[in-house]
Amino acid sequence: MGNISYRMTIAGLERELPLCELNDDLYIAAFVIFGDQELTVAAARELLKKAPGYDYLISAEAKGIPLVHEMARQHGDKKYFLARKAPKLYMTGIFGVEVDSITTAGTQKLYLDTLDAELMHGKRILIVDDVISTGNSLSAMERLVRGAGGAIAGNMAILAEGDAISRRDIIYLEKLPLFEPDGTPIW
């Protein structure tokens, strides 16, 4: 296909997203906020303007980390939660859920430290991510929060892609199409 990209405006900033082959018939635009401090700050600001009331933020490792950190910083939150892809030695205890994501090969698990789970209990938890597409990762995050006794305050992402565009339970900044192999957007 060559180097085809998709140009779009996100939180008032122009970005060029390279297209990546998902399979023979479908391409997705690669959206990565790692290293793009300007976009991370702008997206966090715009998402917070639309955010419902919450007690804590949570995101999944790894691409949501800069976003959840910046949202917490701008909002003045002293703590946010991170669902990890593997248990860590410092965790006091863990529980987890399985997730299938279109951007990661195979089934993964998401884990939460039991101390974080105790803090979530009875609290409103706002789930944030960079892109929501199939909703599989989002569903796993919701199961994790509910398993900890938290209530879902809402679901937010910078971009909604594919089927997620029409979902009513997601607040997002921009729609991101899928693409034909020749780079034609599929809405």
C-alpha positions as CSV (number, residue, x, y, z in Angstrom):
1,M,0.0,0.0,0.0
2,G,2.9,2.4,0.5
3,N,2.9,5.1,3.1
4,I,-0.6,6.3,3.3
5,S,-1.8,8.4,6.2
6,Y,-5.0,10.1,7.4
7,R,-5.0,13.7,8.4
8,M,-7.3,14.9,11.1
9,T,-7.9,17.5,13.8
10,I,-7.8,16.3,17.4
11,A,-8.4,18.7,20.3
12,G,-7.7,21.6,17.9
13,L,-4.4,20.1,16.7
14,E,-3.7,18.7,13.2
15,R,-2.1,15.3,13.1
16,E,-1.1,12.9,10.4
17,L,-1.9,9.2,11.3
18,P,-0.2,6.5,9.4
19,L,-2.4,3.6,8.2
20,C,-1.6,0.1,9.4
21,E,-2.8,-3.2,8.0
22,L,-5.1,-5.1,10.4
23,N,-5.8,-7.8,7.8
24,D,-6.0,-8.1,4.0
25,D,-9.2,-6.1,3.8
26,L,-8.9,-3.6,6.6
27,Y,-6.5,-0.9,7.8
28,I,-6.6,1.2,10.9
29,A,-5.0,4.6,11.6
30,A,-2.2,4.4,14.1
31,F,-2.9,6.9,16.9
32,V,-0.2,7.1,19.5
33,I,0.0,9.9,22.1
34,F,3.3,8.7,23.5
35,G,5.8,11.5,23.1
36,D,3.2,14.0,21.9
37,Q,2.9,16.2,25.0
38,E,1.1,19.0,23.1
39,L,-1.7,16.6,22.0
40,T,-1.8,14.8,25.4
41,V,-2.3,18.1,27.2
42,A,-4.9,19.4,24.7
43,A,-6.9,16.1,24.6
44,A,-6.9,15.9,28.4
45,R,-8.2,19.5,28.7
46,E,-11.0,18.8,26.1
47,L,-12.1,15.5,27.7
48,L,-12.3,17.1,31.2
49,K,-14.7,19.7,29.8
50,K,-17.0,16.8,28.9
51,A,-16.3,14.6,31.9
52,P,-19.1,13.5,34.2
53,G,-18.5,13.8,38.0
54,Y,-16.1,11.1,39.3
55,D,-14.0,10.2,42.3
56,Y,-11.1,8.5,40.5
57,L,-9.8,7.9,37.0
58,I,-8.6,4.6,35.6
59,S,-6.9,3.6,32.4
60,A,-5.4,0.4,31.0
61,E,-1.7,0.0,30.5
62,A,0.0,1.2,28.3
63,K,-1.3,3.7,25.8
64,G,-3.7,5.3,28.2
65,I,-1.1,6.2,30.8
66,P,-0.1,9.7,29.5
67,L,-3.7,10.6,29.1
68,V,-4.9,9.5,32.5
69,H,-1.9,11.1,34.2
70,E,-2.5,14.4,32.4
71,M,-6.2,14.4,33.1
72,A,-5.6,13.8,36.8
73,R,-2.9,16.5,36.9
74,Q,-5.2,19.1,35.2
75,H,-8.1,18.2,37.4
76,G,-6.1,18.3,40.6
77,D,-6.6,14.6,41.4
78,K,-4.1,13.2,43.9
79,K,-4.5,9.6,42.6
80,Y,-5.6,7.6,39.6
81,F,-5.6,3.9,38.9
82,L,-3.9,1.8,36.3
83,A,-5.0,-1.6,35.2
84,R,-1.8,-3.5,34.5
85,K,-1.2,-6.2,31.9
86,A,0.8,-8.3,34.3
87,P,1.0,-8.6,38.1
88,K,3.9,-6.6,39.6
89,L,6.0,-7.5,42.7
90,Y,4.8,-4.4,44.6
91,M,1.2,-5.4,44.4
92,T,-0.3,-6.4,47.7
93,G,-2.7,-8.8,46.0
94,I,-4.3,-8.9,42.6
95,F,-7.5,-9.8,40.7
96,G,-7.9,-9.7,37.0
97,V,-10.1,-10.1,33.9
98,E,-9.4,-11.3,30.4
99,V,-9.5,-9.0,27.3
100,D,-9.2,-9.4,23.6
101,S,-8.0,-6.2,21.8
102,I,-7.7,-5.7,18.0
103,T,-4.4,-4.0,18.4
104,T,-2.8,-6.7,20.5
105,A,-2.3,-10.3,19.5
106,G,-4.0,-12.9,21.6
107,T,-5.9,-12.8,24.8
108,Q,-4.5,-10.6,27.6
109,K,-5.4,-10.0,31.2
110,L,-5.8,-6.8,33.1
111,Y,-4.9,-6.7,36.8
112,L,-5.6,-4.4,39.7
113,D,-3.8,-4.1,43.0
114,T,-6.1,-5.1,45.9
115,L,-5.2,-1.8,47.7
116,D,-6.5,0.1,44.7
117,A,-9.6,-2.0,44.5
118,E,-10.3,-1.2,48.2
119,L,-10.1,2.5,47.4
120,M,-12.4,2.1,44.4
121,H,-15.1,0.4,46.5
122,G,-18.2,2.5,46.5
123,K,-16.6,5.3,44.4
124,R,-17.5,6.7,40.9
125,I,-14.8,5.6,38.5
126,L,-14.3,7.3,35.1
127,I,-12.6,5.0,32.6
128,V,-10.4,6.8,30.0
129,D,-8.5,5.5,27.0
130,D,-6.8,6.8,23.9
131,V,-9.0,5.0,21.4
132,I,-12.1,2.8,21.8
133,S,-12.8,0.5,18.8
134,T,-14.3,-2.9,19.4
135,G,-15.0,-2.1,23.1
136,N,-13.4,-5.3,24.3
137,S,-10.8,-3.5,26.4
138,L,-13.5,-1.1,27.7
139,S,-15.7,-4.1,28.7
140,A,-12.8,-5.7,30.6
141,M,-12.1,-2.3,32.4
142,E,-15.8,-2.1,33.4
143,R,-15.6,-5.7,34.8
144,L,-12.5,-4.8,36.7
145,V,-14.1,-1.7,38.2
146,R,-17.3,-3.5,39.1
147,G,-15.3,-6.4,40.5
148,A,-13.6,-3.9,42.9
149,G,-17.0,-2.6,44.0
150,G,-16.7,0.7,42.0
151,A,-19.5,2.3,40.0
152,I,-18.8,3.3,36.4
153,A,-19.1,7.1,36.2
154,G,-18.5,7.1,32.4
155,N,-16.3,6.0,29.6
156,M,-14.1,8.4,27.7
157,A,-11.7,8.3,24.9
158,I,-9.9,10.7,22.6
159,L,-11.1,8.8,19.5
160,A,-13.9,6.4,18.8
161,E,-13.2,4.0,15.9
162,G,-15.4,1.6,13.9
163,D,-18.4,0.4,15.9
164,A,-17.6,2.5,18.9
165,I,-18.6,5.6,16.9
166,S,-22.3,4.8,17.3
167,R,-22.2,3.8,20.9
168,R,-24.1,6.0,23.3
169,D,-22.1,5.0,26.4
170,I,-18.8,6.6,25.3
171,I,-17.8,10.2,25.4
172,Y,-15.1,11.0,22.8
173,L,-13.5,13.9,21.0
174,E,-13.4,12.7,17.4
175,K,-14.5,9.9,15.1
176,L,-11.8,7.8,13.5
177,P,-12.8,5.8,10.4
178,L,-11.5,2.4,9.5
179,F,-9.9,2.1,6.0
180,E,-10.0,0.1,2.8
181,P,-6.6,-1.2,1.7
182,D,-6.3,1.7,-0.7
183,G,-6.8,4.2,2.1
184,T,-10.4,5.0,1.5
185,P,-12.2,5.8,4.8
186,I,-15.0,3.4,5.9
187,W,-17.6,5.2,8.0
